[in-house]
């Protein structure tokens, strides 16, 4: 599934990295609310943490959808990722 998510990310103009985070990281696609990347993303406070279904739905609708109904964890800044 990771390879499919990687391809969809690139197809829609995003960047995929296996590294933890950079200053350009806007979304973490995760299957659960655990692990090192999840913990780091929650500390950042400005990274939308969403299920893979968000990316699949964006692909299906051919549009960047709101993250709200796909959130695994809500941060104070999640709304900032929904303006595109």
C-alpha positions in Angstrom: 0.0 0.0 0.0 2.9 2.4 0.7 4.0 2.2 -2.9 0.5 3.0 -4.1 0.3 6.0 -1.8 3.7 7.2 -3.0 2.5 7.1 -6.6 -0.7 8.9 -5.9 1.1 11.6 -3.9 3.5 12.2 -6.9 0.6 12.1 -9.4 -1.2 14.9 -7.6 1.9 17.1 -7.3 2.9 16.2 -3.7 6.2 15.0 -2.4 6.6 11.8 -0.6 9.4 11.2 2.0 10.2 8.4 4.3 12.1 10.7 6.5 10.3 12.0 9.6 9.6 15.6 8.7 10.9 18.7 7.0 9.7 22.3 7.3 7.7 21.5 4.1 5.7 18.6 5.6 2.0 19.3 5.5 0.4 15.9 5.9 1.1 12.6 7.5 -0.8 9.7 6.0 -1.1 7.0 8.7 -3.1 3.9 9.4 -3.1 4.4 13.2 -2.4 6.8 16.0 0.9 5.3 17.0 4.5 5.2 16.1 7.4 7.7 16.0 6.1 9.7 13.0 2.7 10.1 14.5 4.2 11.3 17.8 6.4 13.8 16.0 3.6 15.1 13.9 1.4 15.7 17.0 4.2 17.7 18.5 4.6 19.9 15.4 0.9 21.0 15.6 0.8 22.1 11.9 0.7 18.7 10.2 -2.6 17.2 9.1 -2.7 13.5 10.2 -5.1 11.6 7.9 -6.0 8.1 6.9 -4.9 6.8 3.5 -8.6 7.1 2.5 -8.0 10.9 2.2 -5.5 10.4 -0.6 -7.6 7.8 -2.4 -10.7 10.1 -2.2 -8.8 13.1 -3.5 -7.7 10.9 -6.4 -11.2 9.7 -7.1 -12.7 13.2 -6.9 -9.7 14.7 -8.8 -9.4 17.4 -6.2 -7.7 18.2 -2.9 -10.4 17.5 -0.4 -10.8 18.8 3.1 -9.0 16.6 5.7 -11.7 17.0 8.3 -13.5 13.7 7.8 -10.3 11.8 7.3 -8.4 13.0 10.4 -6.8 10.5 12.7 -5.8 13.2 15.1 -6.9 16.8 15.2 -4.4 19.7 15.7 -5.2 23.3 16.1 -3.8 24.1 12.7 -5.5 21.4 10.5 -7.9 23.9 8.8 -4.8 25.6 7.2 -4.4 22.5 5.0 -7.9 22.7 3.5 -7.6 25.9 1.5 -6.3 24.4 -1.8 
